[in-house]
Amino acid sequence: MAQWNQLQMLDCKYLEQVEQLYDDSFPMDIRQYLSKDTVAMQDSLATVQFHDLLAQLDDQHSRFALENNFLLQHNIREIKRNLQVRTFIIKSILFFFLSADLE
């Protein structure tokens, strides 16, 4: 079982300590989303997961467009733009942290 999944089973008081360890460079919710199916982390898998994340942001943007929620559309568009500008960095972070989770 991956390290991240083991952390999920800790008591609440310990989970709060874990939360303090992680900063905004790799948010816990993104880690949670990407940790679901990581068996063997490779650079190609990081690339696939990065593009999957972008596709999920597109889906969410479409939902907000249907709801005429301009603010959330704007926020999702900005998040996607920021991720795309930093593609290499984000993929490197994914590779590093997800590889660490498998140890």
N, C-alpha and C positions, 0 to 999 in steps of 0.2 A: 504494500500500500504506500502511496506517495506520502511524503512528509506533510504536504499541505492537508491531505485528507485526515491524517492523524491529528493535526492541530485542530481540525474542526470538532473533534470529539472531546476536547478539554472542557473542564468546568468553566463557567462564565468568568470567574475571577482570573483565571489563567488566560482566557481569550482576550480580556482587556489588556493584559500585559503584552500579548502578541500584537495586538492592534497598535500599541505604542511603538513597537519595533519597526513597523512599516511606515514609510513616509509617502509623500505624494508621487514619488518617482515611479512607483508601480502599485497603484491602488488595489486594495484588497478585493474589491468587487470584480475587477478585471482578472485578478489572479484566480478568484473563485470560478469565474466563467471559463477560463482557459484550462483549469486543472481537471475538469471533468473527465477528459478522455486522453490524458497524456500517459503513454506507456513508454515510448522511447523518443526522447526529444532530440531532434536534429534540426539543422538550419532550414531544411525544406519544410519541416513541420511548423517552425516558427513563422515562415513566410505564409503558409496556408492559413494558419490561425490569425495572422495579422489581417489578411484579406477577408477572412470570415468576419472578423471584428468590424472592418469597414462595411461589409455587406449588412451586418446587423444594424449599424448606424444608419445606413440608407433606408432599411426597413422601418426603423423607428422614425426617421425624418418623414417618410411617407405617411405614417400613422398620424403624426402631428399635423401634416398638411391637410389630411382629411378632417381633422378636428378643428382646423383653422386656429391652431395654437402657435402664433407667430413667435413668441418668446422661446418656446422649446424647440421650434424649428431652427431658429437662429443658434441656440446653444449646441444642438447636435451638429449643425453645419460647421461651427467653429471648432468643435472637438475633432471632427473628421479632418478638417483642414490642418489643424495642428499635428495630428497624427501623420498625415501624408507628408508634411514638411519634414518630419523627423523619422521617416520610414526606416532608415538604417539603424538609427539609435533605438527605436522601439523594437525592431526585430532582434537586435542584440540584447536588449533587456529581457525580452521574452525568452530568448535562448538561454541566457544566464540563469534567470530565476526558475524557469521550468526545469532546467537541468538540475539545479540545486534541490528542487522538490523531489526529484527521483532518487536522490542519494539517501 
